[in-house]
Amino acid sequence: MRSVLSFLLVIGLAVPLPAQTRTAKPLTIYYIDTEGGQSTLFVSPTGESLLVDTGNPGGRDTDRIQLALADAGVTQIDHLVLTHYHIDHIGGLEELAKRVPIKHVYDHGPSSEAPNQAFQAAYAALTAKAVHTVAKPGDKIAIPGLDITIVSSNGQVLKTNLPGAGKPNAECADFKEKDLSAVFDPDNAMSVGFLMVYGKFRTVDLGDLTWNHEGQLMCPSNKLGTIDLYLVSHHGINQSSSPALVHGLQPRVAVMNNGTRKGGAVETFQTLETSPGLEDLWQLHWSYNVLLEHNAAGAFIANIDDNATIAALLTAPPPPARGAGAPGGRGGAAPGGAVVAPAVIAPGGQGQPPAWGAAATPPESGRRKKEITGA
């Protein structure tokens, strides 16, 4: 069986430090491959842990989270942020809570969608054993050495500027809200998002916060300022990652937690590619949605299908023309003749998610481990 590991980023300060802190460990970030979901582990210089989301149900993603915890030497989760209640973000929670102590849980409050009774019961039992905080914009997550500010939660965004932020955002002149009324996944817009500062290093994780709420956060002035590292919101689905957000943040590096066919929309890649100052884009998976035109170079992708599979996809005849019985637009034929078209995300953005406790069935991926050091 092939195993999967995440991107591993080690962030060390390049500025002079007081003598008593020079031996401190760096900030370490694991972007764990949950194949189109999210689970991100931060380990502070003092060893305190912050896990964001728990991936899909079924045990596969929980095993991967445990690999990251073991690699980091973490034996308990000090802080768990659940961005929202979609199955690809909270699906592994019940199993994870059986394996690892969880001390403090943060969420946005009750779900804005139809509640899952099994999850509610399991979640109530978990939060009864931990400290439970309903996050609000402006709140802090207290971890020594880090400055973590909640910037979105429960459909509300930060109303005041963070220190050093507040400049007019030039992208707002062209910003237009999107009509997302046909997408029945309102809990995305409720996502808990935060900005983390470590010395001069700044990173943001907004969960699946949607386009229109990004506009509220970034227009007419940029309330967050610029950042070094951007976790591409919503897996790269084009309901998020507006130019107002991405170009306003001006990240140096972006990481996309996409799946092979989930997320990674052409529009999102184009926004990233035109973002001023972007040096690198890292992907959890090679995306079949954009093929060669927009995928990053292979060295920047954690999991790539074998060469034969990709070659068959790229060299196959194009699909029949629109109106001839095949999906219109761009695509190619997969091995066996099946048509591969840009991914269609079902309501909820999760594709037809499994029920709580059911096994998730995305394909397994090959293993690559990336390490980055920087200021």
TARA-V913261 format. One record per backbone hydrogen bond with DSSP energy under -1.0 kcal/mol. NH is the residue of the N-H (numbers start at 1). CO is the residue of the C=O. If there is no record, write none. Layout:
nh: <NH/NH>
co: <CO/CO>
//
This chain:
nh: <7/8/9/10/11/12/21/24/27/28/29/30/31/32/38/40/41/42/43/44/47/50/51/52/53/54/55/63/64/65/66/67/68/69/70/71/72/74/77/79/80/81/82/89/90/91/92/93/96/97/100/103/105/106/107/120/121/122/123/124/125/126/127/128/129/131/133/135/138/139/141/146/147/149/150/151/152/153/154/156/158/162/165/166/169/172/173/174/180/183/185/188/191/192/193/194/195/196/197/198/201/203/204/205/209/211/214/215/216/217/218/219/222/223/227/228/229/230/231/232/234/236/237/240/246/247/249/250/253/254/255/256/258/259/264/265/269/270/271/272/273/274/275/278/279/280/282/283/284/286/288/295/300/301/302/310/311/312/313/314/315/324/332/334/337/340/349/358/360>
co: <31/370/29/372/27/374/18/21/11/43/9/41/7/39/88/52/30/50/28/48/44/42/79/40/81/89/38/59/60/61/62/63/64/65/66/67/68/69/101/49/104/51/106/86/86/87/55/90/92/93/96/77/131/80/133/116/117/118/119/120/121/122/123/124/126/103/105/107/150/136/148/143/197/195/139/193/193/156/190/153/151/223/162/222/220/169/170/171/178/180/183/185/188/83/152/205/149/203/147/201/198/196/229/194/206/239/210/211/212/213/214/215/167/217/249/202/202/253/204/255/207/233/234/237/242/243/245/246/228/280/230/282/256/262/235/236/265/266/267/268/269/270/272/275/252/252/254/300/256/303/260/291/297/298/283/306/307/308/309/310/311/321/340/338/334/332/346/355/57>
//
